[in-house]
């Protein structure tokens, strides 16, 4: 009887600890997308090195001025004729893999986009306007 209770407790503790450890890495990596641009990086800390606008996609390549963080991902939204892009960086994941550079391609129709705007929190920075070379 006692060994069954001990095995049951050990199993429960193992499952709970496993869920906590997995959540500690998955929530910071993917959970931020649930909140839109609220947790995206401030655009003033991001350097855009190259912008490519084709008929099928908008490509952005760049880096961040901080060396301690790691690029996690991006989110985007099209409002009117503007493409809003938010980039997410994470210090915890940056501890293991410090690569702040990004190279993303967002599938959009060139004719519907007049502006590309980096956004994060309450800040915005226009990085492309139609007619720019």
VOVEX-990895 format. One record per residue: residue number from 0; residue in one letter; y, z, x of N, C-alpha, C, O in turn. Coordinates in Angstrom, 1 decimal, padded with zeros to 4 digits, always signed. Layout:
<torpas>
TORPA num residu     nv     nw     nu    cav    caw    cau     cv     cw     cu     ov     ow     ou
TORPA NUM      a      Y      Z      X      Y      Z      X      Y      Z      X      Y      Z      X
...
</torpas>
This chain:
<torpas>
TORPA num residu     nv     nw     nu    cav    caw    cau     cv     cw     cu     ov     ow     ou
TORPA   0      x -001.2 +000.0 +000.8 +000.0 +000.0 +000.0 +001.3 +000.0 +000.9 +002.2 -000.7 +000.6
TORPA   1      x +001.3 +000.8 +001.9 +002.5 +000.9 +002.8 +002.7 -000.4 +003.6 +003.8 -000.8 +003.8
TORPA   2      x +001.6 -001.0 +004.0 +001.8 -002.2 +004.8 +002.3 -003.4 +003.9 +003.0 -004.2 +004.4
TORPA   3      x +001.9 -003.4 +002.7 +002.5 -004.4 +001.7 +004.0 -004.2 +001.6 +004.7 -005.2 +001.6
TORPA   4      x +004.4 -003.0 +001.4 +005.9 -002.7 +001.3 +006.6 -003.0 +002.5 +007.7 -003.6 +002.5
TORPA   5      x +006.0 -002.8 +003.7 +006.7 -003.1 +005.0 +006.8 -004.6 +005.1 +007.8 -005.1 +005.5
TORPA   6      x +005.7 -005.3 +004.8 +005.8 -006.8 +004.9 +006.8 -007.4 +004.0 +007.5 -008.3 +004.3
TORPA   7      x +006.9 -006.8 +002.8 +007.8 -007.3 +001.8 +009.3 -007.0 +002.3 +010.1 -007.9 +002.1
TORPA   8      x +009.5 -005.9 +002.8 +010.9 -005.6 +003.3 +011.2 -006.5 +004.5 +012.4 -007.0 +004.6
TORPA   9      x +010.3 -006.7 +005.4 +010.5 -007.5 +006.6 +010.8 -009.0 +006.1 +011.7 -009.6 +006.7
TORPA  10      x +010.1 -009.4 +005.1 +010.3 -010.8 +004.6 +011.7 -010.9 +004.0 +012.4 -011.9 +004.2
TORPA  11      x +012.1 -009.9 +003.2 +013.4 -009.9 +002.5 +014.5 -009.9 +003.6 +015.5 -010.7 +003.5
TORPA  12      x +014.4 -009.0 +004.6 +015.4 -008.9 +005.6 +015.5 -010.2 +006.4 +016.6 -010.7 +006.7
TORPA  13      x +014.4 -010.8 +006.7 +014.3 -012.1 +007.5 +015.0 -013.2 +006.7 +015.8 -014.0 +007.2
TORPA  14      x +014.7 -013.3 +005.4 +015.4 -014.3 +004.5 +016.9 -014.1 +004.4 +017.6 -015.0 +004.6
TORPA  15      x +017.3 -012.9 +004.2 +018.7 -012.6 +004.1 +019.4 -012.9 +005.4 +020.5 -013.5 +005.4
TORPA  16      x +018.9 -012.5 +006.5 +019.5 -012.8 +007.8 +019.6 -014.3 +008.1 +020.6 -014.8 +008.6
TORPA  17      x +018.5 -015.0 +007.7 +018.5 -016.4 +007.9 +019.6 -017.1 +007.1 +020.3 -018.0 +007.6
TORPA  18      x +019.8 -016.7 +005.9 +020.8 -017.2 +005.0 +022.2 -016.9 +005.6 +023.1 -017.8 +005.5
TORPA  19      x +022.4 -015.7 +006.1 +023.7 -015.4 +006.7 +024.0 -016.2 +007.9 +025.1 -016.7 +008.1
TORPA  20      x +023.0 -016.4 +008.8 +023.2 -017.2 +010.0 +023.5 -018.6 +009.7 +024.4 -019.2 +010.2
TORPA  21      x +022.7 -019.2 +008.8 +022.9 -020.6 +008.4 +024.3 -020.8 +007.7 +025.0 -021.8 +008.0
TORPA  22      x +024.7 -019.9 +006.9 +026.0 -019.9 +006.2 +027.1 -019.8 +007.2 +028.2 -020.4 +007.0
TORPA  23      x +027.0 -019.0 +008.2 +028.0 -018.8 +009.2 +028.4 -020.1 +009.9 +029.5 -020.3 +010.4
TORPA  24      x +027.4 -021.0 +010.0 +027.7 -022.3 +010.7 +028.0 -023.4 +009.7 +028.8 -024.3 +010.0
TORPA  25      x +027.4 -023.4 +008.5 +027.6 -024.5 +007.5 +028.9 -024.4 +006.8 +029.6 -025.4 +006.5
TORPA  26      x +029.3 -023.1 +006.4 +030.6 -023.0 +005.6 +031.8 -023.4 +006.4 +032.6 -024.2 +005.9
TORPA  27      x +032.0 -023.0 +007.7 +033.1 -023.5 +008.4 +033.1 -025.0 +008.7 +034.1 -025.6 +008.8
TORPA  28      x +031.9 -025.5 +008.8 +031.8 -026.9 +009.1 +032.0 -027.8 +007.9 +032.6 -028.9 +008.0
TORPA  29      x +031.5 -027.4 +006.7 +031.6 -028.3 +005.5 +032.3 -027.7 +004.3 +032.8 -028.4 +003.5
TORPA  30      x +032.4 -026.4 +004.3 +033.0 -025.7 +003.1 +034.5 -026.0 +002.9 +035.0 -025.9 +001.8
TORPA  31      x +035.2 -026.3 +003.9 +036.7 -026.6 +003.9 +037.0 -027.7 +003.0 +038.1 -027.8 +002.4
TORPA  32      x +036.1 -028.7 +002.8 +036.4 -029.9 +002.0 +036.6 -029.6 +000.5 +037.1 -030.4 -000.2
TORPA  33      x +036.1 -028.4 +000.1 +036.2 -028.0 -001.3 +037.7 -027.7 -001.7 +038.0 -027.7 -002.8
TORPA  34      x +038.5 -027.5 -000.7 +039.9 -027.1 -000.9 +040.9 -028.2 -000.6 +042.1 -027.9 -000.4
TORPA  35      x +040.5 -029.4 -000.5 +041.4 -030.5 -000.3 +042.0 -030.5 +001.1 +041.3 -030.3 +002.1
TORPA  36      x +043.3 -030.6 +001.2 +044.0 -030.6 +002.5 +044.5 -029.2 +002.9 +045.1 -029.1 +004.0
TORPA  37      x +044.2 -028.2 +002.2 +044.7 -026.9 +002.4 +044.4 -026.3 +003.8 +045.2 -025.7 +004.5
TORPA  38      x +043.1 -026.6 +004.3 +042.7 -026.1 +005.5 +042.6 -027.1 +006.6 +042.0 -026.9 +007.7
TORPA  39      x +043.3 -028.2 +006.4 +043.3 -029.3 +007.5 +044.4 -028.9 +008.5 +045.3 -028.1 +008.3
TORPA  40      x +044.3 -029.5 +009.7 +045.1 -029.2 +010.8 +046.6 -029.7 +010.5 +046.8 -030.7 +009.9
TORPA  41      x +047.5 -029.0 +011.1 +048.9 -029.4 +011.0 +049.1 -030.7 +011.7 +048.7 -030.8 +012.9
TORPA  42      x +049.7 -031.7 +011.1 +049.8 -033.0 +011.7 +050.6 -033.1 +012.9 +050.5 -034.0 +013.8
TORPA  43      x +051.5 -032.1 +013.1 +052.3 -032.1 +014.3 +051.5 -031.8 +015.6 +052.0 -032.1 +016.7
TORPA  44      x +050.3 -031.3 +015.4 +049.5 -031.0 +016.6 +048.5 -032.1 +016.9 +047.7 -032.0 +017.8
TORPA  45      x +048.6 -033.2 +016.2 +047.7 -034.3 +016.3 +048.4 -035.5 +016.9 +049.5 -035.9 +016.5
TORPA  46      x +047.8 -036.1 +017.9 +048.3 -037.4 +018.5 +047.5 -038.5 +018.1 +046.2 -038.6 +018.3
TORPA  47      x +048.1 -039.5 +017.4 +047.4 -040.7 +017.0 +047.5 -041.7 +018.2 +048.6 -042.1 +018.6
TORPA  48      x +046.4 -042.2 +018.7 +046.4 -043.1 +019.8 +046.3 -044.6 +019.4 +046.9 -045.5 +020.0
TORPA  49      x +045.7 -044.8 +018.2 +045.5 -046.2 +017.8 +045.3 -046.2 +016.3 +044.6 -045.3 +015.7
TORPA  50      x +045.9 -047.1 +015.6 +045.7 -047.4 +014.2 +045.3 -048.8 +014.0 +046.0 -049.7 +014.5
TORPA  51      x +044.3 -049.0 +013.2 +043.8 -050.4 +012.9 +043.7 -050.5 +011.4 +043.1 -049.7 +010.7
TORPA  52      x +044.4 -051.5 +010.8 +044.4 -051.7 +009.4 +043.8 -053.1 +009.2 +044.4 -054.1 +009.6
TORPA  53      x +042.6 -053.2 +008.6 +041.9 -054.5 +008.4 +041.8 -054.7 +006.8 +042.3 -053.8 +006.1
TORPA  54      x +041.2 -055.7 +006.4 +041.0 -056.0 +005.0 +040.1 -054.9 +004.3 +040.2 -054.7 +003.2
TORPA  55      x +039.2 -054.4 +005.1 +038.2 -053.5 +004.6 +038.3 -052.0 +004.9 +037.8 -051.2 +004.2
TORPA  56      x +039.1 -051.7 +006.0 +039.2 -050.3 +006.3 +040.5 -050.0 +007.1 +041.1 -050.9 +007.6
TORPA  57      x +040.8 -048.7 +007.2 +041.8 -048.2 +008.0 +041.1 -047.3 +009.1 +040.4 -046.4 +008.8
TORPA  58      x +041.4 -047.6 +010.3 +040.8 -046.9 +011.5 +041.9 -046.1 +012.2 +043.0 -046.6 +012.5
TORPA  59      x +041.5 -044.8 +012.4 +042.4 -044.0 +013.2 +041.7 -043.4 +014.4 +040.5 -043.0 +014.2
TORPA  60      x +042.3 -043.4 +015.5 +041.7 -042.8 +016.7 +042.8 -042.0 +017.3 +044.0 -042.4 +017.5
TORPA  61      x +042.4 -040.8 +017.7 +043.4 -039.9 +018.3 +042.8 -038.6 +018.9 +041.5 -038.5 +019.1
TORPA  62      x +043.6 -037.6 +019.1 +043.2 -036.4 +019.8 +044.1 -035.3 +019.3 +045.1 -035.5 +018.6
TORPA  63      x +043.8 -034.1 +019.7 +044.7 -032.9 +019.3 +045.2 -032.3 +020.6 +044.6 -032.5 +021.7
TORPA  64      x +046.4 -031.7 +020.5 +047.0 -031.2 +021.7 +046.3 -029.9 +022.2 +046.5 -029.6 +023.4
TORPA  65      x +045.5 -029.2 +021.4 +044.8 -028.0 +021.8 +043.5 -028.4 +022.4 +042.8 -029.3 +021.9
TORPA  66      x +043.1 -027.7 +023.5 +041.8 -028.0 +024.1 +040.7 -027.0 +023.7 +039.5 -027.2 +024.1
TORPA  67      x +041.0 -026.0 +022.9 +040.0 -025.0 +022.5 +039.3 -025.3 +021.2 +038.3 -024.6 +020.9
TORPA  68      x +039.7 -026.3 +020.5 +039.2 -026.5 +019.1 +038.3 -027.8 +019.2 +038.4 -028.6 +020.1
TORPA  69      x +037.5 -027.9 +018.2 +036.5 -029.0 +018.1 +036.8 -029.7 +016.8 +037.0 -029.1 +015.7
TORPA  70      x +036.8 -031.1 +016.8 +036.9 -031.9 +015.6 +035.7 -031.7 +014.7 +034.6 -031.8 +015.2
TORPA  71      x +035.9 -031.4 +013.4 +034.8 -031.2 +012.5 +034.7 -032.3 +011.5 +033.5 -032.7 +011.2
TORPA  72      x +035.8 -032.9 +011.0 +035.6 -034.0 +010.1 +037.0 -034.3 +009.5 +038.0 -033.8 +009.9
TORPA  73      x +036.9 -035.2 +008.5 +038.2 -035.6 +007.8 +037.9 -035.7 +006.3 +036.8 -035.7 +005.8
TORPA  74      x +039.0 -035.7 +005.6 +039.0 -035.9 +004.1 +040.2 -036.8 +003.8 +041.2 -036.8 +004.6
TORPA  75      x +040.1 -037.6 +002.8 +041.2 -038.5 +002.4 +041.3 -038.6 +000.9 +040.4 -038.3 +000.2
TORPA  76      x +042.5 -039.1 +000.5 +042.8 -039.2 -000.9 +043.8 -040.4 -000.9 +044.8 -040.5 -000.1
TORPA  77      x +043.7 -041.2 -001.9 +044.7 -042.3 -002.1 +045.5 -042.0 -003.4 +045.0 -041.8 -004.5
TORPA  78      x +046.8 -041.9 -003.2 +047.7 -041.6 -004.3 +048.7 -042.7 -004.3 +049.5 -042.9 -003.3
TORPA  79      x +048.7 -043.5 -005.3 +049.6 -044.7 -005.4 +049.2 -045.7 -004.3 +048.1 -046.1 -004.3
TORPA  80      x +050.2 -046.0 -003.5 +049.9 -046.9 -002.4 +049.9 -046.2 -001.0 +050.0 -046.8 +000.0
TORPA  81      x +049.6 -044.9 -001.1 +049.6 -044.1 +000.2 +048.2 -043.5 +000.4 +047.6 -043.0 -000.6
TORPA  82      x +047.7 -043.6 +001.6 +046.5 -043.0 +002.0 +046.8 -041.7 +002.7 +047.4 -041.7 +003.8
TORPA  83      x +046.4 -040.6 +002.2 +046.5 -039.3 +002.8 +045.3 -038.9 +003.5 +044.2 -038.9 +002.9
TORPA  84      x +045.4 -038.5 +004.8 +044.3 -038.2 +005.6 +044.5 -036.8 +006.2 +045.5 -036.5 +006.7
TORPA  85      x +043.5 -036.0 +006.0 +043.5 -034.6 +006.6 +042.4 -034.5 +007.6 +041.2 -034.9 +007.3
TORPA  86      x +042.7 -033.9 +008.7 +041.7 -033.7 +009.8 +041.4 -032.2 +010.0 +042.3 -031.4 +009.9
TORPA  87      x +040.2 -031.8 +010.1 +039.8 -030.4 +010.3 +039.3 -030.2 +011.7 +038.4 -030.9 +012.2
TORPA  88      x +039.8 -029.1 +012.2 +039.3 -028.6 +013.5 +038.8 -027.2 +013.4 +039.3 -026.5 +012.5
TORPA  89      x +037.9 -026.8 +014.3 +037.4 -025.4 +014.2 +037.3 -024.8 +015.5 +036.8 -025.4 +016.5
TORPA  90      x +037.8 -023.6 +015.7 +037.7 -022.9 +016.9 +036.3 -022.4 +017.2 +035.9 -022.4 +018.4
TORPA  91      x +035.6 -021.9 +016.2 +034.3 -021.4 +016.4 +033.3 -022.5 +017.0 +032.6 -022.2 +017.9
TORPA  92      x +033.3 -023.6 +016.3 +032.5 -024.7 +016.8 +033.0 -025.3 +018.1 +032.3 -025.9 +018.9
TORPA  93      x +034.3 -025.1 +018.3 +034.9 -025.6 +019.6 +034.4 -024.8 +020.8 +034.5 -025.2 +021.9
TORPA  94      x +034.0 -023.6 +020.5 +033.4 -022.7 +021.6 +032.2 -023.4 +022.2 +032.0 -023.3 +023.4
TORPA  95      x +031.4 -024.1 +021.4 +030.2 -024.7 +021.9 +030.4 -026.1 +022.3 +029.8 -026.6 +023.3
TORPA  96      x +031.3 -026.8 +021.7 +031.5 -028.3 +021.9 +032.9 -028.6 +021.8 +033.4 -028.8 +020.7
TORPA  97      x +033.7 -028.6 +022.9 +035.1 -028.8 +022.8 +035.5 -030.2 +023.0 +035.8 -030.7 +024.0
TORPA  98      x +035.4 -030.9 +021.9 +035.9 -032.3 +021.8 +036.8 -032.5 +020.6 +036.4 -032.5 +019.5
TORPA  99      x +038.1 -032.6 +020.9 +039.1 -032.7 +019.9 +039.4 -034.1 +019.5 +040.2 -034.4 +018.6
TORPA 100      x +038.8 -035.1 +020.1 +039.1 -036.5 +019.8 +038.3 -036.9 +018.5 +037.3 -036.4 +018.2
TORPA 101      x +038.9 -037.9 +017.9 +038.3 -038.4 +016.6 +038.5 -039.9 +016.6 +039.4 -040.5 +017.2
TORPA 102      x +037.6 -040.6 +015.9 +037.6 -042.0 +015.7 +037.0 -042.3 +014.3 +035.8 -042.3 +014.2
TORPA 103      x +037.9 -042.5 +013.3 +037.4 -042.5 +011.9 +037.7 -043.9 +011.3 +038.7 -044.5 +011.7
TORPA 104      x +036.9 -044.3 +010.4 +037.2 -045.5 +009.6 +037.0 -045.2 +008.1 +036.0 -044.7 +007.7
TORPA 105      x +038.1 -045.4 +007.4 +038.2 -045.1 +006.0 +038.1 -046.4 +005.2 +039.0 -047.3 +005.4
TORPA 106      x +037.1 -046.6 +004.4 +037.0 -047.8 +003.6 +038.1 -047.9 +002.5 +038.0 -047.2 +001.5
TORPA 107      x +039.0 -048.8 +002.7 +040.0 -049.1 +001.7 +040.4 -050.6 +001.7 +040.1 -051.3 +002.6
TORPA 108      x +041.0 -051.0 +000.6 +041.5 -052.4 +000.6 +042.9 -052.4 +001.2 +043.8 -051.7 +000.7
TORPA 109      x +043.1 -053.3 +002.1 +044.4 -053.4 +002.8 +045.6 -053.6 +001.9 +046.7 -053.1 +002.1
TORPA 110      x +045.3 -054.4 +000.8 +046.4 -054.7 -000.1 +046.9 -053.6 -000.9 +048.0 -053.6 -001.5
TORPA 111      x +046.1 -052.5 -001.0 +046.5 -051.4 -001.8 +047.2 -050.3 -001.0 +047.7 -049.3 -001.6
TORPA 112      x +047.2 -050.4 +000.3 +047.8 -049.3 +001.1 +049.1 -049.8 +001.8 +049.1 -050.8 +002.5
TORPA 113      x +050.2 -049.0 +001.5 +051.4 -049.3 +002.1 +051.7 -048.3 +003.2 +052.5 -048.6 +004.2
TORPA 114      x +051.2 -047.0 +003.1 +051.4 -046.0 +004.1 +050.2 -045.2 +004.4 +049.3 -045.1 +003.5
TORPA 115      x +050.1 -044.7 +005.6 +049.0 -043.8 +006.0 +049.7 -042.5 +006.4 +050.6 -042.5 +007.3
TORPA 116      x +049.4 -041.4 +005.8 +050.1 -040.1 +006.0 +049.0 -039.1 +006.4 +048.1 -038.9 +005.7
TORPA 117      x +049.3 -038.5 +007.6 +048.5 -037.3 +008.0 +049.0 -036.1 +007.2 +050.2 -035.9 +007.2
TORPA 118      x +048.1 -035.3 +006.7 +048.5 -034.1 +006.0 +047.6 -032.9 +006.3 +046.5 -033.1 +006.6
TORPA 119      x +048.2 -031.8 +006.2 +047.5 -030.5 +006.5 +048.3 -029.4 +006.0 +049.4 -029.2 +006.4
TORPA 120      x +047.7 -028.6 +005.1 +048.5 -027.4 +004.6 +049.7 -028.0 +003.8 +049.5 -028.7 +002.8
TORPA 121      x +050.9 -027.6 +004.2 +052.1 -028.1 +003.5 +052.8 -029.2 +004.3 +053.9 -029.6 +003.9
TORPA 122      x +052.3 -029.6 +005.5 +053.0 -030.5 +006.3 +052.4 -032.0 +006.2 +051.2 -032.1 +005.8
TORPA 123      x +053.3 -032.9 +006.4 +052.9 -034.3 +006.3 +053.6 -035.1 +007.5 +054.7 -034.7 +007.9
TORPA 124      x +052.9 -036.1 +008.0 +053.5 -037.0 +009.0 +053.0 -038.4 +008.7 +051.8 -038.7 +008.7
TORPA 125      x +054.0 -039.3 +008.5 +053.7 -040.7 +008.3 +053.3 -041.4 +009.6 +054.1 -041.3 +010.5
TORPA 126      x +052.1 -042.0 +009.7 +051.7 -042.6 +011.0 +051.6 -044.1 +010.9 +051.5 -044.8 +011.9
TORPA 127      x +051.7 -044.7 +009.6 +051.7 -046.1 +009.5 +052.5 -046.5 +008.2 +052.3 -045.8 +007.1
TORPA 128      x +053.3 -047.5 +008.3 +053.9 -048.1 +007.1 +053.7 -049.6 +007.1 +053.7 -050.2 +008.2
TORPA 129      x +053.5 -050.2 +006.0 +053.2 -051.6 +005.9 +054.4 -052.4 +006.6 +055.5 -052.1 +006.4
TORPA 130      x +054.0 -053.3 +007.5 +055.0 -054.0 +008.2 +055.1 -053.6 +009.7 +055.7 -054.2 +010.5
TORPA 131      x +054.5 -052.3 +010.0 +054.5 -051.9 +011.4 +053.6 -052.7 +012.2 +052.6 -053.3 +011.7
TORPA 132      x +053.9 -052.9 +013.5 +053.1 -053.7 +014.3 +052.1 -052.8 +015.1 +051.3 -053.3 +015.9
</torpas>
